[in-house]
Amino acid sequence: MENLSNRALIARLFSSAEQQLEDVKFDKLNWEKWYEAVQELTGPEKMVYVLVKLNQAVTNGGFVEFYRNSYGVFAPEIIHVLTEIKAMETAEIVSGTLPVVNPEGLLDDAYKAFVFRIRLTDHQKMQLYSSDIRYDQLDGKENLEDLLGDYLQKLVV
């Protein structure tokens, strides 16, 4: 297998994941179909997909955008992936958003159904903003591309 940089490997896996999700033509208004389609990806594709979507959303509009665009259904998986690749500070930040958006502590399907259609209050948005600041402060301290890429390099060798 050719030797790919971390960025190229992540880009290739993300492109493959997006293509597969596009090919499935699932109902984007149905969290169960979307979630199921993502679960059909390979392990590395799924890891890349959820982390890239987290980073895109938080970078573009913060955790409010992350939850507003329904990527929050993957928050438990994202925390697992972050822990797996040793991105502990980022995992802690994402974990800290869960009680903000899910004060009832819903689990599994009940959580996913709730967060897929979430309507954030102004108070929740302000709380999430503090997580945005913490996420931004990780720049240069915890590089997700390096951590994910290094982890994936070991999987594909």
ROPAVEX-679965 format. One record per residue (C-alpha): z, y, x. Coordinates in steps of 0.25 Angstrom, whole numbers, plus 5000, padded with zeros to 4 digits. Each point is the difference from the previous one (the first is absolute). Example, Ala and Ser with C-alpha at 12.3 -4.5 7.8 and 13.67 -1.06 7.14 Angstrom:
@w:5031, v:4982, u:5049
@w:4998, v:5014, u:5006
This chain:
@w:5000, v:5000, u:5000
@w:4997, v:5014, u:5005
@w:5011, v:5009, u:5005
@w:5002, v:5011, u:4990
@w:5009, v:5012, u:5001
@w:5011, v:5001, u:4990
@w:4993, v:5011, u:4993
@w:4987, v:4992, u:4999
@w:5008, v:4987, u:4995
@w:5007, v:5008, u:4989
@w:4987, v:5007, u:4996
@w:4993, v:4986, u:4999
@w:5011, v:4994, u:4992
@w:5001, v:5012, u:4991
@w:4986, v:5000, u:4997
@w:5000, v:4985, u:4997
@w:5011, v:5002, u:4991
@w:4994, v:5012, u:4992
@w:4987, v:4992, u:4999
@w:5007, v:4988, u:4994
@w:5008, v:5008, u:4990
@w:4987, v:5008, u:4996
@w:4993, v:4986, u:4998
@w:5011, v:4995, u:4991
@w:4997, v:5011, u:4990
@w:5014, v:4999, u:4995
@w:5006, v:5009, u:4989
@w:5005, v:5012, u:5007
@w:5009, v:5004, u:4988
@w:5007, v:4986, u:5001
@w:5010, v:4999, u:5011
@w:5001, v:4985, u:4999
@w:4985, v:4999, u:5003
@w:5000, v:5010, u:5011
@w:5013, v:4993, u:5006
@w:4994, v:4986, u:4999
@w:4987, v:5005, u:5006
@w:5008, v:5005, u:5012
@w:5008, v:4987, u:5001
@w:4986, v:4993, u:5002
@w:4997, v:5007, u:5013
@w:5004, v:4993, u:5013
@w:5013, v:5003, u:5006
@w:4995, v:5010, u:5010
@w:4991, v:5007, u:4990
@w:5011, v:5002, u:4990
@w:5009, v:5005, u:5011
@w:4989, v:5010, u:5005
@w:4997, v:5004, u:4985
@w:5014, v:5003, u:4996
@w:5004, v:5008, u:5013
@w:4987, v:5008, u:5000
@w:5002, v:5003, u:4985
@w:5014, v:5004, u:5003
@w:4996, v:5009, u:5012
@w:4988, v:5006, u:4993
@w:5008, v:5004, u:4987
@w:5013, v:5005, u:5008
@w:4991, v:5008, u:5010
@w:4992, v:5006, u:4988
@w:5010, v:5003, u:4990
@w:5013, v:4994, u:5004
@w:5008, v:4989, u:4993
@w:4997, v:5007, u:4986
@w:4985, v:4997, u:5002
@w:5004, v:4986, u:5005
@w:5007, v:4997, u:4987
@w:4991, v:5008, u:4991
@w:4988, v:4992, u:5005
@w:5008, v:4987, u:4997
@w:5001, v:4995, u:5014
@w:5014, v:4999, u:4998
@w:4998, v:4987, u:4993
@w:4998, v:4995, u:5015
@w:5013, v:5007, u:5005
@w:5008, v:4987, u:5002
@w:4988, v:4993, u:5007
@w:4998, v:5013, u:5009
@w:5015, v:5000, u:5004
@w:4999, v:4985, u:5004
@w:4987, v:5003, u:5008
@w:5007, v:5012, u:5007
@w:5012, v:4991, u:5003
@w:4990, v:4989, u:5005
@w:4993, v:5009, u:5010
@w:5013, v:5007, u:5004
@w:4998, v:5013, u:4994
@w:5014, v:5001, u:4996
@w:5002, v:5015, u:4998
@w:4987, v:5000, u:4991
@w:5006, v:4988, u:4992
@w:5013, v:5008, u:4998
@w:4993, v:5012, u:4995
@w:4991, v:4992, u:4990
@w:5013, v:4992, u:4996
@w:5007, v:5013, u:4997
@w:4989, v:5004, u:4990
@w:5003, v:4988, u:4991
@w:5013, v:5005, u:4994
@w:4994, v:5014, u:4998
@w:4988, v:4994, u:4991
@w:5008, v:4988, u:4995
@w:5014, v:5004, u:4997
@w:5002, v:4988, u:4991
@w:4997, v:4991, u:5011
@w:4989, v:4992, u:4993
@w:4995, v:4988, u:5007
@w:4987, v:4992, u:5002
@w:4990, v:5002, u:4988
@w:5009, v:5009, u:4992
@w:5000, v:5010, u:5012
@w:4985, v:4999, u:5002
@w:4997, v:5003, u:4986
@w:5010, v:5011, u:5000
@w:4995, v:5007, u:5013
@w:4985, v:4998, u:4996
@w:5002, v:5010, u:4989
@w:5011, v:5008, u:5006
@w:5001, v:5015, u:4996
@w:5009, v:5007, u:5011
@w:5009, v:5010, u:4996
@w:5001, v:5013, u:5008
@w:5014, v:4995, u:5005
@w:4993, v:4987, u:5005
@w:4989, v:5008, u:5006
@w:5010, v:5008, u:5008
@w:5007, v:4988, u:5005
@w:4987, v:4994, u:5004
@w:4997, v:5012, u:5008
@w:5011, v:4998, u:5009
@w:4994, v:4986, u:5003
@w:4987, v:5007, u:5003
@w:5007, v:5008, u:5011
@w:5006, v:4988, u:5006
@w:4987, v:4993, u:5000
@w:4993, v:5012, u:5007
@w:5011, v:5000, u:5010
@w:4996, v:4986, u:5005
@w:4987, v:5005, u:5005
@w:5001, v:4997, u:5015
@w:5012, v:4991, u:4998
@w:4995, v:4988, u:4992
@w:4985, v:4998, u:5001
@w:4996, v:4991, u:4988
@w:4986, v:4998, u:5006
@w:5006, v:4995, u:5013
@w:5011, v:4991, u:4994
@w:4990, v:4994, u:4989
@w:4989, v:4999, u:5010
@w:5009, v:4993, u:5010
@w:5005, v:4990, u:4990
@w:4986, v:4997, u:4995
@w:4995, v:4998, u:5014
@w:5010, v:4989, u:5001
@w:4996, v:4994, u:4987
@w:4985, v:4999, u:5003
@w:5001, v:4995, u:5014
